[in-house]
Amino acid sequence: MKEKITVVGHVAYDYIFSVEKHPSMDSSTYIKNWKKCYGGGAANISVGLASLGKKSILYTMAGKDFKRYENYLKKRSVEVRAGRSKKRMARAFIFNDSRGQKTYFFWGASEDMEKMKGIKSKYLHIAPCHPLLALKMAEKAEFFAFEPGQDIKKYDESILSNIIEKADIIFCNETEIRQMEKMVHLKGKNVIITLGGRGSRIYGKGIRIPAAKPRRMADATGAGDAYKAGFWYSFLEGNDIEECCKYGSTLASFVVEKVGAQNFPSFEEFMERYERNFG
């Protein structure tokens, strides 16, 4: 299938820090090393799709310091349709220790997403973004997947219910599924729950998909976004949901091997690992 998919959501600069241990309240710790990377859920998905040869439209809000990132995206064949904000771009500050991650997110230019009108799309992925923009995009899409992600706390019950009722596929992790179940009904929906290193499962169907095995584990940043990029690649190839989850798991296994959310393999490496893990 040669259709373009529209991906709506954040573009951001990621600052990823490695610490010995997350400090407790009113205490401190030392940073062992850090790295600035390109990030933002929607951008991560679009770049992931491009690495597998699929075209996408990244619909986002650009800040006044977007130019460098914009040039980077163009080099990777990502079509960008962006609103323009006078604010600085969004930023994620991510701290890793041996037990896991803690993230602090600065919205910046993304705050102005609510002013965007939305665009029509045949295939759409709604990554974390402003709830009002998510609603506009959902109303103009023929087929779409929705992931509230870390922005679920910004949704009221009415908007969340409206989008989920229309959604064809929903993505979430274990924390987010618990939050959504308190607010809306999910019975009968195609919900994909990502479980980190334990793989993923399809809600209500008893189907569990194992995680593809990375060579090493360096940083979990962007693994969920890579999963969605791999999933959509497979979907646009005409595969069923269970098969799409296997492709998602495969692409996610590459991203965790290095620091940063956009460490994607060649297509040949991707297919080789898929076959090795899933046959």
Sequence and secondary structure as in RCSB ss.txt:
>XXXX:A:sequence
MKEKITVVGHVAYDYIFSVEKHPSMDSSTYIKNWKKCYGGGAANISVGLASLGKKSILYTMAGKDFKRYENYLKK
RSVEVRAGRSKKRMARAFIFNDSRGQKTYFFWGASEDMEKMKGIKSKYLHIAPCHPLLALKMAEKAEFFAFEPGQ
DIKKYDESILSNIIEKADIIFCNETEIRQMEKMVHLKGKNVIITLGGRGSRIYGKGIRIPAAKPRRMADATGAGD
AYKAGFWYSFLEGNDIEECCKYGSTLASFVVEKVGAQNFPSFEEFMERYERNFG
>XXXX:A:secstr
    EEEES  EEEEEEEESS   TT    EEEEEEEEE HHHHHHHHHHHTT  EEEEEEE TT HHHHHHHHH
TT EEEEEE SS  EEEEEEEETTEEEEEEE GGGGGGGG     EEEEEE S  HHHHHHHHHTEEEEEE  GG
GGGG  HHHHHHHHHH SEEEEEHHHHHHHHTTS  TTS EEEE GGG EEETTTTEEE     S     TTHHH
HHHHHHHHHHHTT  HHHHHHHHHHHHHHHTTSSSS     HHHHHHHHHHHH 
